[in-house]
Amino acid sequence: MDESLAFLISIFPRLLAAVPLTLGLTLISGVIGNFLAVPVALARLSSNPFLWIPSAFYILLMRGTPLLVQTYLIYYGLGEVLPGSFIQNTFLWPYLKDGFWYAVFAFSLNTAGYTGEILRGAMSSVPKGEIEAAIAYGMSPWLRLTRVVLPRAIQICLPAMSGETILLLKATSLASLITVWDIMGTARQIQKETYRIYEPLFAAGIIYIVTVFLLTRLLNYVERRINQHRAAPQSA
């Protein structure tokens, strides 16, 4: 067996062991970011300038600056804002001493900016007839939001949100630059230990391709289940 192929096979178990960390980072950041996207979208749709101007600036900031810059600013800059003695004496210390949570913080804020703009467009696209029907039924503004507007908007923008989830999964490779040993971080560690450049990257690329493929199939299934009422009727 070729030496490179043998080495490639030997490092796969180590890289596969980092897959749960990558998926966990994607899941936690995606859930938090999508929750934060709701108030961002609502503020963006507001006619109050004290709400929509900060929201528009936040979206511009998250979408207009590289995620790597945001991650570096949070990872290296937070210690400048919060003194180390203060952090160590609070409940935050177990989290802030681990690069994983800095990555979660950065990715969540970035996801909120992207998904907030997607959700804003989807909420603007909700058919007015459905909103008028909810008003005629006597629903309060909060009930209209939670029962009609938000669920309908999620159905509309679900494909775009699925695409953002895939992009988030691939963006988690940036966490390797702040000492998070995900798939890419493990590949970089193997490079330093063995002085082999291409094999770890090739193996990591294969694992990312398979992971993205499986996640895409899962998200497509969820999308079909949620939007099954929009499927074309079968001909007799």
One Martini backbone bead per residue (centre of mass of N, CA, C, O) as a GRO file, in nm:
protein
  236
    1MET     BB    1   0.098   0.035   0.021
    2ASP     BB    2   0.080   0.348   0.010
    3GLU     BB    3   0.196   0.578   0.225
    4SER     BB    4  -0.022   0.800   0.195
    5LEU     BB    5  -0.266   0.612   0.223
    6ALA     BB    6  -0.195   0.501   0.501
    7PHE     BB    7  -0.195   0.774   0.643
    8LEU     BB    8  -0.484   0.854   0.572
    9ILE     BB    9  -0.620   0.616   0.724
   10SER     BB   10  -0.489   0.674   1.012
   11ILE     BB   11  -0.638   0.973   1.051
   12PHE     BB   12  -0.947   0.933   1.046
   13PRO     BB   13  -1.024   0.870   1.345
   14ARG     BB   14  -0.932   1.147   1.454
   15LEU     BB   15  -1.124   1.320   1.277
   16LEU     BB   16  -1.394   1.181   1.356
   17ALA     BB   17  -1.374   1.269   1.663
   18ALA     BB   18  -1.439   1.586   1.571
   19VAL     BB   19  -1.733   1.595   1.466
   20PRO     BB   20  -1.908   1.657   1.722
   21LEU     BB   21  -1.786   1.941   1.764
   22THR     BB   22  -1.879   2.061   1.496
   23LEU     BB   23  -2.184   2.002   1.535
   24GLY     BB   24  -2.215   2.150   1.804
   25LEU     BB   25  -2.132   2.429   1.701
   26THR     BB   26  -2.356   2.446   1.489
   27LEU     BB   27  -2.606   2.403   1.668
   28ILE     BB   28  -2.570   2.622   1.884
   29SER     BB   29  -2.530   2.864   1.692
   30GLY     BB   30  -2.793   2.825   1.529
   31VAL     BB   31  -3.000   2.850   1.756
   32ILE     BB   32  -2.914   3.123   1.872
   33GLY     BB   33  -2.915   3.285   1.605
   34ASN     BB   34  -3.221   3.235   1.533
   35PHE     BB   35  -3.335   3.368   1.786
   36LEU     BB   36  -3.197   3.649   1.740
   37ALA     BB   37  -3.333   3.706   1.457
   38VAL     BB   38  -3.613   3.793   1.544
   39PRO     BB   39  -3.559   4.076   1.678
   40VAL     BB   40  -3.405   4.183   1.434
   41ALA     BB   41  -3.644   4.171   1.233
   42LEU     BB   42  -3.848   4.338   1.396
   43ALA     BB   43  -3.674   4.594   1.412
   44ARG     BB   44  -3.646   4.629   1.101
   45LEU     BB   45  -3.974   4.664   1.064
   46SER     BB   46  -3.978   4.904   1.214
   47SER     BB   47  -4.071   5.259   1.245
   48ASN     BB   48  -3.865   5.290   1.463
   49PRO     BB   49  -3.554   5.435   1.468
   50PHE     BB   50  -3.454   5.298   1.747
   51LEU     BB   51  -3.472   5.009   1.593
   52TRP     BB   52  -3.392   5.001   1.279
   53ILE     BB   53  -3.109   5.127   1.288
   54PRO     BB   54  -2.956   4.922   1.470
   55SER     BB   55  -3.038   4.676   1.299
   56ALA     BB   56  -2.911   4.767   1.029
   57PHE     BB   57  -2.624   4.796   1.144
   58TYR     BB   58  -2.589   4.504   1.239
   59ILE     BB   59  -2.626   4.369   0.965
   60LEU     BB   60  -2.397   4.520   0.824
   61LEU     BB   61  -2.171   4.425   1.015
   62MET     BB   62  -2.206   4.113   0.976
   63ARG     BB   63  -2.203   4.123   0.647
   64GLY     BB   64  -1.938   4.331   0.607
   65THR     BB   65  -1.767   4.133   0.783
   66PRO     BB   66  -1.555   3.908   0.861
   67LEU     BB   67  -1.566   3.633   1.058
   68LEU     BB   68  -1.270   3.636   1.146
   69VAL     BB   69  -1.272   3.917   1.269
   70GLN     BB   70  -1.493   3.866   1.477
   71THR     BB   71  -1.348   3.635   1.625
   72TYR     BB   72  -1.094   3.790   1.706
   73LEU     BB   73  -1.231   4.022   1.864
   74ILE     BB   74  -1.359   3.834   2.077
   75TYR     BB   75  -1.113   3.664   2.171
   76TYR     BB   76  -0.902   3.918   2.214
   77GLY     BB   77  -1.104   4.163   2.321
   78LEU     BB   78  -1.254   4.071   2.583
   79GLY     BB   79  -1.006   4.096   2.780
   80GLU     BB   80  -0.995   4.413   2.752
   81VAL     BB   81  -1.281   4.468   2.875
   82LEU     BB   82  -1.236   4.224   3.075
   83PRO     BB   83  -1.099   4.157   3.349
   84GLY     BB   84  -0.943   3.881   3.469
   85SER     BB   85  -1.028   3.906   3.773
   86PHE     BB   86  -1.331   3.923   3.710
   87ILE     BB   87  -1.376   3.659   3.552
   88GLN     BB   88  -1.262   3.451   3.774
   89ASN     BB   89  -1.514   3.555   3.981
   90THR     BB   90  -1.708   3.413   3.781
   91PHE     BB   91  -1.924   3.206   3.594
   92LEU     BB   92  -1.759   3.258   3.315
   93TRP     BB   93  -1.481   3.113   3.330
   94PRO     BB   94  -1.545   2.819   3.215
   95TYR     BB   95  -1.603   2.958   2.929
   96LEU     BB   96  -1.366   3.184   2.874
   97LYS     BB   97  -1.127   2.952   2.870
   98ASP     BB   98  -1.283   2.860   2.607
   99GLY     BB   99  -1.289   2.875   2.262
  100PHE     BB  100  -1.569   2.760   2.198
  101TRP     BB  101  -1.745   3.004   2.317
  102TYR     BB  102  -1.635   3.218   2.131
  103ALA     BB  103  -1.737   3.084   1.874
  104VAL     BB  104  -2.034   3.083   1.947
  105PHE     BB  105  -2.063   3.387   1.975
  106ALA     BB  106  -1.974   3.468   1.689
  107PHE     BB  107  -2.166   3.281   1.520
  108SER     BB  108  -2.433   3.382   1.638
  109LEU     BB  109  -2.412   3.679   1.554
  110ASN     BB  110  -2.380   3.623   1.252
  111THR     BB  111  -2.642   3.461   1.210
  112ALA     BB  112  -2.837   3.686   1.303
  113GLY     BB  113  -2.775   3.877   1.066
  114TYR     BB  114  -2.851   3.693   0.827
  115THR     BB  115  -3.129   3.575   0.928
  116GLY     BB  116  -3.267   3.845   0.985
  117GLU     BB  117  -3.284   3.930   0.685
  118ILE     BB  118  -3.438   3.685   0.585
  119LEU     BB  119  -3.683   3.716   0.781
  120ARG     BB  120  -3.770   3.993   0.690
  121GLY     BB  121  -3.846   3.914   0.401
  122ALA     BB  122  -4.053   3.695   0.482
  123MET     BB  123  -4.245   3.879   0.651
  124SER     BB  124  -4.306   4.066   0.399
  125SER     BB  125  -4.432   3.797   0.232
  126VAL     BB  126  -4.677   3.778   0.380
  127PRO     BB  127  -4.987   3.747   0.326
  128LYS     BB  128  -5.231   3.982   0.384
  129GLY     BB  129  -5.476   3.794   0.415
  130GLU     BB  130  -5.378   3.645   0.671
  131ILE     BB  131  -5.363   3.895   0.851
  132GLU     BB  132  -5.657   3.989   0.814
  133ALA     BB  133  -5.782   3.730   0.928
  134ALA     BB  134  -5.657   3.761   1.212
  135ILE     BB  135  -5.792   4.030   1.274
  136ALA     BB  136  -6.088   3.934   1.231
  137TYR     BB  137  -6.055   3.713   1.465
  138GLY     BB  138  -5.902   3.884   1.714
  139MET     BB  139  -5.607   3.907   1.718
  140SER     BB  140  -5.332   3.980   1.858
  141PRO     BB  141  -5.024   4.083   1.782
  142TRP     BB  142  -4.881   3.842   1.922
  143LEU     BB  143  -5.060   3.620   1.797
  144ARG     BB  144  -4.998   3.685   1.504
  145LEU     BB  145  -4.696   3.633   1.522
  146THR     BB  146  -4.703   3.328   1.645
  147ARG     BB  147  -4.943   3.205   1.442
  148VAL     BB  148  -4.866   3.349   1.150
  149VAL     BB  149  -4.610   3.509   1.064
  150LEU     BB  150  -4.371   3.333   1.164
  151PRO     BB  151  -4.447   3.054   1.047
  152ARG     BB  152  -4.472   3.158   0.753
  153ALA     BB  153  -4.184   3.271   0.725
  154ILE     BB  154  -4.034   3.005   0.773
  155GLN     BB  155  -4.151   2.860   0.528
  156ILE     BB  156  -4.033   3.058   0.317
  157CYS     BB  157  -3.710   3.059   0.443
  158LEU     BB  158  -3.602   2.766   0.477
  159PRO     BB  159  -3.399   2.730   0.243
  160ALA     BB  160  -3.212   2.964   0.332
  161MET     BB  161  -3.157   2.852   0.621
  162SER     BB  162  -3.025   2.593   0.524
  163GLY     BB  163  -2.790   2.731   0.379
  164GLU     BB  164  -2.677   2.870   0.637
  165THR     BB  165  -2.610   2.607   0.784
  166ILE     BB  166  -2.397   2.509   0.586
  167LEU     BB  167  -2.214   2.758   0.611
  168LEU     BB  168  -2.167   2.722   0.915
  169LEU     BB  169  -2.025   2.452   0.907
  170LYS     BB  170  -1.782   2.559   0.734
  171ALA     BB  171  -1.711   2.805   0.931
  172THR     BB  172  -1.601   2.634   1.178
  173SER     BB  173  -1.300   2.620   1.079
  174LEU     BB  174  -1.218   2.895   1.222
  175ALA     BB  175  -1.191   2.778   1.516
  176SER     BB  176  -0.893   2.671   1.483
  177LEU     BB  177  -0.767   2.971   1.541
  178ILE     BB  178  -0.891   2.931   1.865
  179THR     BB  179  -0.837   2.638   1.989
  180VAL     BB  180  -1.029   2.443   1.818
  181TRP     BB  181  -1.079   2.080   1.791
  182ASP     BB  182  -1.178   2.022   1.518
  183ILE     BB  183  -1.138   1.916   1.217
  184MET     BB  184  -0.937   2.140   1.137
  185GLY     BB  185  -0.774   2.145   1.400
  186THR     BB  186  -0.676   1.850   1.376
  187ALA     BB  187  -0.534   1.882   1.104
  188ARG     BB  188  -0.330   2.094   1.203
  189GLN     BB  189  -0.205   1.915   1.421
  190ILE     BB  190  -0.101   1.694   1.229
  191GLN     BB  191   0.084   1.876   1.067
  192LYS     BB  192   0.276   1.949   1.308
  193GLU     BB  193   0.355   1.648   1.381
  194THR     BB  194   0.428   1.539   1.059
  195TYR     BB  195   0.474   1.745   0.812
  196ARG     BB  196   0.194   1.717   0.671
  197ILE     BB  197  -0.021   1.883   0.445
  198TYR     BB  198  -0.230   1.725   0.248
  199GLU     BB  199  -0.362   1.482   0.389
  200PRO     BB  200  -0.528   1.627   0.615
  201LEU     BB  201  -0.690   1.804   0.416
  202PHE     BB  202  -0.814   1.576   0.251
  203ALA     BB  203  -0.958   1.431   0.485
  204ALA     BB  204  -1.123   1.677   0.579
  205GLY     BB  205  -1.274   1.717   0.310
  206ILE     BB  206  -1.425   1.449   0.312
  207ILE     BB  207  -1.576   1.492   0.578
  208TYR     BB  208  -1.723   1.749   0.493
  209ILE     BB  209  -1.877   1.634   0.254
  210VAL     BB  210  -2.036   1.418   0.409
  211THR     BB  211  -2.164   1.606   0.619
  212VAL     BB  212  -2.308   1.795   0.420
  213PHE     BB  213  -2.477   1.580   0.282
  214LEU     BB  214  -2.633   1.479   0.533
  215LEU     BB  215  -2.745   1.757   0.620
  216THR     BB  216  -2.896   1.818   0.359
  217ARG     BB  217  -3.090   1.579   0.373
  218LEU     BB  218  -3.216   1.658   0.643
  219LEU     BB  219  -3.318   1.943   0.561
  220ASN     BB  220  -3.494   1.847   0.326
  221TYR     BB  221  -3.683   1.678   0.498
  222VAL     BB  222  -3.784   1.904   0.681
  223GLU     BB  223  -3.893   2.082   0.454
  224ARG     BB  224  -4.101   1.879   0.344
  225ARG     BB  225  -4.263   1.848   0.606
  226ILE     BB  226  -4.342   2.150   0.645
  227ASN     BB  227  -4.412   2.185   0.307
  228GLN     BB  228  -4.633   1.965   0.215
  229HIS     BB  229  -4.878   2.160   0.135
  230ARG     BB  230  -4.702   2.268  -0.134
  231ALA     BB  231  -4.739   2.031  -0.289
  232ALA     BB  232  -4.807   1.877  -0.564
  233PRO     BB  233  -5.058   1.727  -0.691
  234GLN     BB  234  -5.157   1.425  -0.777
  235SER     BB  235  -5.233   1.254  -1.040
  236ALA     BB  236  -5.479   1.026  -1.148
   0.00000   0.00000   0.00000
